[in-house]
Amino acid sequence: MKQTGKTNEIQKNIRIGQQIFENIPSIVRPNWAGLVLSRFDRYLVRVPSEITELYEIIENN
């Protein structure tokens, strides 16, 4: 799949990701974040501890 300039920009610019996250309603954020983190579990053999520690933060919210 060919990446567009916009797709490439999203991957390299953390502020775009922050804007996306901030536009998600607060009540939905924990579930949404859990879905994003589950992609790491599914596609990575060794998930970094920094990622697994985020699960605890989500569960506490």
C-alpha positions as CSV (number, residue, x, y, z in Angstrom):
1,M,0.0,0.0,0.0
2,K,1.4,3.3,-1.0
3,Q,1.7,5.9,1.8
4,T,0.5,9.4,1.1
5,G,2.3,12.5,2.4
6,K,-0.5,12.9,5.0
7,T,-0.1,9.3,6.3
8,N,3.6,9.8,6.6
9,E,3.1,13.1,8.5
10,I,0.8,11.4,11.0
11,Q,3.4,8.7,11.7
12,K,6.2,11.3,12.3
13,N,4.3,14.1,14.1
14,I,3.3,13.3,17.7
15,R,1.1,16.5,17.9
16,I,-1.2,15.1,15.3
17,G,-1.7,12.0,17.4
18,Q,-2.3,14.2,20.5
19,Q,-5.0,16.2,18.6
20,I,-6.7,13.0,17.5
21,F,-6.7,11.7,21.1
22,E,-7.9,15.0,22.5
23,N,-10.9,14.9,20.2
24,I,-12.0,11.6,21.5
25,P,-14.7,12.0,24.2
26,S,-13.3,11.4,27.7
27,I,-15.8,8.6,28.4
28,V,-14.5,6.6,25.4
29,R,-10.7,7.2,25.9
30,P,-10.0,4.2,28.2
31,N,-11.6,1.7,25.8
32,W,-10.1,3.4,22.8
33,A,-6.6,3.3,24.4
34,G,-7.1,-0.3,25.2
35,L,-7.9,-1.1,21.6
36,V,-4.8,0.7,20.5
37,L,-2.6,-1.1,23.0
38,S,-4.1,-4.5,22.0
39,R,-2.5,-4.0,18.6
40,F,0.9,-4.3,20.2
41,D,-0.1,-7.6,21.8
42,R,-1.4,-8.9,18.6
43,Y,1.5,-7.9,16.3
44,L,4.6,-7.8,18.4
45,V,6.4,-10.9,19.8
46,R,8.1,-8.9,22.6
47,V,6.0,-6.0,23.8
48,P,8.2,-3.4,25.5
49,S,7.6,-2.9,29.3
50,E,6.7,0.8,28.7
51,I,3.7,-0.4,26.7
52,T,2.5,-3.1,29.1
53,E,2.7,-0.5,32.0
54,L,0.2,1.6,30.1
55,Y,-2.5,-1.1,30.6
56,E,-2.4,-0.5,34.4
57,I,-3.0,3.3,33.8
58,I,-6.0,2.5,31.5
59,E,-7.5,0.0,34.0
60,N,-7.3,2.6,36.8
61,N,-9.3,5.1,34.7
